[in-house]
Amino acid sequence: MLTHIIMYRCIKVNNRMHLPESCCRRGMFFLLNYVKNQHHDCRFFKSSSSSIADKNQQHLDDCKKKKFHNKSLPEMHNHKIKNQEVRQKTKQPQQTLTDKRVEQQTSLPSLPRPTLPSLSSPSLPTTPSTPSTPLTPPTHIPYDIDWIFPRMLRPSGFWYVVSQITIFAVGLFSKIVLVLMNKTHVYNKQRLIDAIGKRPPGTPLVTVSNHYSCFDDPGLWGVLPMRYVCNTFKIRWSLAAHDICFTNIYHSLFFMYGKCIPIIRGNGVHQSAVDVCIQKLKLGEWVHVFPEGKVNMTKEEMRLKWGVGRIIYESPRVPIILPMWHEGMDSVLPNTEPYYLKFGKKVTLNVGKPIDMNDFIEDLKFRGVKEIVARKLITDKIQDVFHKLRLETEELHRNRFL
């Protein structure tokens, strides 16, 4: 600092470039060391003439400019970095304070807001919010069944030949087991025969029944005449569980040629099996559905699945809906091990009256009812018919043992 003051006095005193008399040798020594350390070549003249003083002043100005321009870029960059570090150090205490405030706010539990009672409507009791249920895992498919659906939608000539052989063998076996080796009685059998063989061309048919045994399909169709039970062009299309009937290539081929459509239980109403059923109804064919969705081993009154409602509602033409109820099929093939067919058992099959839903479905479509509501309403109607038909069939089956 002292050398800067001395340098300033050397420049400004009387506009001349000479040292004042009050400057001692020690001050002169500091001044010369300062100039030497800065690598500047500074010349001092003792003459008192104004021209020499002006030259000295100009020389010092040139030295200052040279000192500024000779700064290297790394030095300037390091200077900027030091300034930024100083600024960051000054900001750190402020940031730590704000971070502490945020942590305190997040750590505090959220208090419930007070709700004011509404004057317009009486206060209703609030139900506790149920925790959101986790997403159900995807259904396990033991065998890939995607190749089956295209073959069912567009069957070839070879497909019909193999299907006719399969249907003939299975239909003959069902007739032997159900009619010859067991005591089976069918009530209102003509309704089923007329619906299969005498319905108008292009009119689809949907039959629905309870599911008490794994032999329900194809065993129930053994009561039909040979021209129907052994004819692949007349027999039904039926839904079958993928995890039971389609577990490998051999089972898949057998049930595919037997006109069984693999359905994945748990995948909802919008899946390929239901789409295939709708396409078959569009062609005026016969589709059989077990609305309970599984073998009802406990024989409880179950809520029917909505897939049957979608099949009926989305059919281009309203099908003939024929309900059926049977008793005793679980005694022919029990649901417990060993799974062997029994003989000499009594089986009762009761065919109900066709359910007329033409006006009901047209009214739903005219009013623009949502699809999910429409298929529920259709399923509920079938459920009501099932309840009455079950009571009637159980009484008929009970009277046979008296």
C-alpha positions in Angstrom: 0.0 0.0 0.0 2.9 2.3 0.8 4.5 1.7 -2.6 1.2 2.6 -4.3 1.1 5.9 -2.4 4.7 6.6 -3.3 4.0 5.8 -7.0 1.1 8.1 -6.9 3.1 11.0 -5.5 5.8 10.5 -8.0 3.3 10.9 -10.8 1.2 13.8 -9.5 3.5 16.2 -7.8 3.8 19.4 -10.0 3.1 17.2 -13.0 6.7 16.2 -13.0 8.3 12.8 -12.7 10.7 13.2 -9.8 10.7 12.0 -6.2 9.9 14.5 -3.4 12.5 15.4 -1.0 10.6 13.9 1.9 10.9 10.4 0.4 13.8 8.6 2.1 16.0 5.9 0.8 13.9 3.2 2.3 10.8 4.4 0.4 12.9 4.5 -2.8 14.0 0.9 -2.1 10.4 -0.3 -1.8 9.4 1.5 -5.0 12.3 0.0 -7.0 11.4 -3.5 -5.7 7.8 -3.0 -6.7 8.7 -2.1 -10.2 11.1 -5.0 -10.4 8.6 -7.6 -9.2 6.0 -6.5 -11.8 8.6 -6.8 -14.6 8.0 -3.3 -15.8 10.7 -1.2 -17.2 10.0 2.1 -15.6 12.5 5.0 -16.3 12.7 8.0 -14.0 14.2 11.2 -15.1 15.5 13.8 -12.7 15.2 16.6 -15.1 12.6 19.2 -14.3 11.7 20.0 -17.8 8.0 19.6 -18.8 8.7 17.5 -21.9 10.6 14.9 -19.9 7.7 14.8 -17.3 5.2 14.3 -20.1 7.2 11.5 -21.5 7.4 9.8 -18.1 3.6 10.2 -17.6 3.0 8.7 -21.0 5.4 5.8 -20.3 3.6 5.0 -17.0 0.2 5.0 -18.8 1.6 2.6 -21.4 2.9 0.3 -18.6 -0.6 0.2 -16.9 -2.3 -0.7 -20.2 0.4 -3.3 -20.9 -0.1 -4.8 -17.4 -3.9 -5.2 -18.0 -3.6 -6.7 -21.5 -0.8 -9.1 -20.4 -3.1 -11.0 -18.0 -3.4 -14.5 -19.2 -6.8 -16.2 -19.7 -6.2 -18.8 -17.0 -5.6 -16.1 -14.4 -8.8 -14.3 -15.4 -10.7 -17.5 -15.2 -9.3 -18.4 -11.8 -10.3 -14.9 -10.6 -13.9 -15.5 -11.7 -14.0 -18.9 -9.9 -12.8 -17.4 -6.7 -15.5 -14.7 -6.9 -18.2 -17.4 -7.5 -16.9 -19.4 -4.5 -17.1 -16.4 -2.3 -20.7 -15.7 -3.4 -21.7 -19.3 -2.8 -20.3 -19.3 0.7 -22.4 -16.3 1.5 -25.5 -18.0 0.1 -25.1 -21.3 1.9 -26.4 -20.1 5.3 -29.6 -18.9 3.5 -30.1 -22.1 1.7 -29.6 -24.2 4.8 -32.2 -22.2 6.6 -34.8 -22.6 3.8 -34.0 -26.4 3.7 -34.7 -26.7 7.4 -38.0 -24.9 7.0 -39.1 -27.3 4.2 -38.1 -30.3 6.3 -40.1 -29.0 9.2 -43.2 -28.5 7.1 -43.0 -32.0 5.5 -42.4 -33.7 8.9 -45.6 -32.2 10.3 -48.7 -34.4 10.0 -51.5 -33.1 7.8 -54.3 -32.0 9.9 -57.9 -32.6 8.7 -59.7 -29.5 7.5 -62.8 -28.6 9.4 -66.0 -29.0 7.3 -68.9 -26.7 7.8 -72.4 -28.3 7.7 -74.4 -27.4 4.6 -77.7 -25.7 5.1 -79.3 -26.9 1.9 -79.1 -30.6 2.4 -79.0 -32.7 5.6 -75.7 -34.1 6.5 -75.2 -37.8 5.5 -73.0 -40.2 7.5 -69.6 -40.5 5.9 -68.3 -44.0 5.1 -64.6 -44.6 5.8 -62.4 -44.6 2.8 -61.4 -48.0 1.7 -57.7 -48.4 0.8 -57.1 -48.9 -2.9 -56.8 -52.5 -3.8 -53.6 -53.5 -5.7 -53.9 -54.5 -9.3 -54.7 -58.1 -9.9 -51.8 -60.1 -11.4 -52.1 -61.3 -15.0 -53.8 -64.6 -15.4 -51.4 -67.5 -15.9 -51.8 -69.2 -19.3 -50.2 -72.7 -19.2 -50.4 -73.1 -23.0 -50.5 -70.5 -25.8 -54.0 -70.5 -27.3 -53.8 -67.5 -29.7 -53.5 -69.8 -32.7 -56.9 -71.4 -32.0 -59.1 -68.3 -32.5 -58.3 -67.7 -36.2 -59.0 -71.3 -37.0 -62.4 -71.1 -35.4 -63.3 -67.9 -37.0 -62.4 -69.1 -40.5 -62.5 -72.9 -40.4 -61.2 -74.8 -43.5 -62.5 -77.9 -45.2 -60.0 -80.0 -43.4 -61.1 -78.5 -40.1 -64.8 -79.6 -40.8 -63.7 -83.1 -41.7 -61.8 -83.6 -38.5 -64.5 -81.8 -36.5 -67.1 -84.1 -37.9 -65.2 -87.2 -36.8 -64.6 -85.7 -33.3 -68.2 -84.7 -32.8 -69.6 -88.0 -34.0 -67.4 -90.0 -31.5 -68.1 -87.7 -28.6 -71.8 -87.5 -29.3 -72.2 -91.2 -29.6 -70.3 -91.7 -26.3 -72.5 -89.1 -24.5 -75.7 -90.8 -25.7 -74.4 -94.2 -24.5 -73.5 -92.9 -21.1 -76.5 -90.7 -20.4 -79.3 -92.7 -22.0 -78.3 -96.3 -22.0 -76.2 -96.6 -18.8 -78.1 -94.0 -16.6 -81.8 -93.1 -16.0 -82.2 -89.7 -17.7 -85.6 -88.0 -18.0 -86.0 -84.7 -20.0 -88.9 -82.4 -19.4 -90.0 -80.2 -22.4 -87.5 -81.9 -24.7 -89.4 -80.7 -27.8 -88.5 -77.1 -27.0 -84.8 -77.8 -27.3 -85.3 -79.8 -30.5 -87.4 -77.1 -32.1 -85.0 -74.4 -31.2 -82.1 -76.4 -32.8 -83.7 -77.7 -35.9 -86.8 -75.5 -36.6 -85.8 -72.0 -35.9 -85.8 -69.5 -38.9 -82.6 -69.4 -41.0 -80.1 -67.0 -39.8 -81.6 -66.8 -36.3 -79.0 -67.4 -33.6 -79.6 -69.6 -30.5 -78.2 -69.1 -27.0 -78.7 -71.9 -24.4 -77.8 -71.3 -20.8 -77.7 -73.8 -18.0 -76.2 -74.5 -14.6 -72.8 -76.2 -14.2 -72.7 -79.0 -11.6 -70.3 -81.4 -13.2 -67.4 -81.5 -15.7 -69.5 -83.9 -17.8 -72.3 -81.4 -18.3 -70.9 -80.6 -21.7 -71.0 -82.8 -23.8 -73.0 -85.2 -21.6 -76.3 -83.2 -21.7 -76.4 -83.3 -25.5 -76.7 -87.1 -25.4 -80.5 -86.6 -25.0 -80.7 -85.2 -28.6 -81.5 -87.2 -31.7 -78.5 -88.6 -33.6 -79.0 -86.1 -36.5 -78.1 -83.3 -34.1 -75.7 -84.7 -31.5 -73.4 -86.3 -34.1 -73.5 -83.4 -36.7 -70.8 -80.8 -36.5 -73.0 -78.3 -38.5 -75.9 -78.6 -35.9 -74.2 -79.0 -32.6 -73.4 -76.1 -30.3 -70.3 -73.9 -29.8 -69.4 -74.0 -26.1 -67.1 -72.1 -23.8 -64.4 -74.2 -22.0 -61.8 -73.2 -19.4 -58.4 -72.7 -20.8 -56.6 -74.0 -17.7 -58.5 -77.3 -17.8 -59.2 -78.2 -21.5 -56.3 -76.4 -23.3 -53.2 -77.3 -21.4 -51.2 -78.8 -24.3 -51.3 -79.3 -28.0 -53.2 -82.6 -27.9 -55.9 -81.4 -25.6 -56.2 -78.2 -27.5 -56.7 -79.9 -30.9 -59.3 -82.3 -29.4 -61.4 -79.6 -27.8 -60.9 -77.2 -30.8 -62.3 -79.8 -33.2 -65.1 -80.5 -30.6 -66.2 -76.8 -31.1 -65.1 -75.7 -27.6 -63.9 -72.1 -27.4 -61.1 -71.4 -24.8 -62.0 -68.7 -22.3 -59.6 -67.3 -19.8 -61.4 -66.9 -16.5 -60.6 -63.7 -14.8 -59.9 -61.7 -18.0 -63.3 -60.0 -18.1 -66.0 -59.9 -20.8 -63.8 -58.3 -23.5 -61.7 -61.2 -24.6 -61.2 -63.2 -27.8 -63.5 -66.1 -26.6 -66.5 -63.8 -26.2 -65.8 -62.1 -29.5 -65.8 -65.5 -31.2 -69.2 -66.3 -29.7 -70.6 -63.0 -31.0 -69.3 -63.8 -34.5 -70.9 -67.3 -34.4 -74.3 -65.7 -33.4 -73.9 -63.3 -36.3 -73.8 -66.4 -38.6 -77.0 -67.7 -37.0 -75.3 -70.6 -35.1 -75.9 -72.1 -31.7 -73.8 -71.1 -28.7 -74.1 -72.6 -25.2 -73.0 -70.7 -22.1 -72.5 -71.7 -18.5 -73.2 -68.2 -16.9 -72.0 -69.3 -13.5 -68.4 -69.3 -14.9 -67.2 -72.5 -13.2 -68.4 -75.8 -11.8 -70.6 -75.0 -8.9 -69.6 -77.9 -6.6 -71.4 -76.4 -3.6 -74.7 -75.8 -5.5 -75.1 -72.4 -4.1 -77.0 -69.7 -5.9 -74.2 -67.7 -7.6 -74.2 -64.4 -9.3 -74.1 -65.0 -13.0 -71.2 -63.6 -15.1 -71.9 -60.6 -17.3 -70.3 -62.3 -20.4 -73.6 -63.8 -21.3 -75.1 -60.3 -21.2 -72.5 -59.0 -23.6 -73.0 -61.9 -26.0 -76.7 -61.4 -26.2 -76.6 -57.6 -26.3 -73.9 -57.2 -29.0 -75.4 -59.9 -31.2 -76.4 -58.3 -34.5 -79.7 -60.1 -34.3 -81.4 -60.8 -31.0 -81.0 -64.6 -30.4 -83.4 -67.1 -29.1 -82.5 -67.5 -25.4 -83.4 -70.9 -24.0 -82.7 -71.6 -20.3 -82.2 -75.1 -18.9 -81.6 -76.6 -15.5 -80.4 -80.1 -14.6 -80.0 -82.3 -11.5 -78.0 -85.4 -11.0 -75.1 -84.9 -13.4 -72.7 -84.6 -10.4 -73.7 -88.2 -9.5 -72.8 -89.5 -13.0 -69.3 -87.9 -12.8 -68.5 -86.8 -9.2 -66.4 -83.8 -8.5 -64.2 -85.7 -6.1 -61.5 -88.3 -6.7 -61.5 -90.8 -8.3 -63.0 -89.2 -11.4 -64.8 -92.2 -12.9 -68.2 -92.3 -14.6 -71.0 -93.9 -12.6 -73.9 -95.9 -14.0 -77.5 -96.4 -12.9 -77.9 -92.8 -11.7 -80.9 -90.6 -12.1 -80.6 -87.4 -14.1 -83.3 -84.8 -14.7 -83.1 -82.1 -17.4 -85.8 -79.4 -17.5 -85.9 -77.1 -20.5 -87.6 -73.8 -19.7 -89.5 -71.4 -21.9 -87.6 -69.2 -24.3 -86.8 -65.8 -22.9 -88.2 -63.0 -25.1 -85.8 -60.0 -24.9 -86.5 -58.4 -28.3 -88.5 -55.4 -27.0 -86.3 -55.1 -23.9 -83.0 -54.9 -25.9 -84.5 -52.6 -28.5 -85.6 -50.3 -25.7 -82.1 -50.3 -24.1 -80.5 -49.4 -27.4 -83.1 -46.7 -28.2 -82.5 -45.0 -24.8 -78.8 -45.2 -25.3 -78.1 -47.1 -22.1 -74.4 -47.7 -21.5 -73.1 -51.1 -22.4 -72.0 -52.1 -18.9 -75.5 -51.3 -17.6 -77.3 -53.1 -20.5 -75.4 -56.4 -20.0 -76.0 -56.3 -16.3 -79.8 -55.8 -16.8 -79.8 -58.7 -19.3 -77.9 -61.0 -16.9 -80.3 -60.1 -14.1 -83.2 -61.2 -16.2 -81.6 -64.6 -16.8 -80.8 -64.8 -13.1 -84.5 -64.4 -12.2 -85.5 -67.1 -14.7 -82.8 -69.4 -13.3 -84.1 -69.0 -9.8 -87.6 -70.1 -10.8 -86.4 -72.9 -13.1 -84.2 -74.3 -10.3 -87.0 -74.6 -7.8 -89.2 -76.3 -10.4 -86.5 -78.8 -11.5 -85.5 -79.7 -7.9 -89.1 -80.6 -7.2 -89.4 -82.7 -10.4 -86.1 -84.5 -9.5 -87.3 -85.1 -6.0 -90.5 -86.6 -7.1 -88.7 -89.2 -9.2 -87.3 -90.7 -6.0 -90.7 -91.1 -4.3 
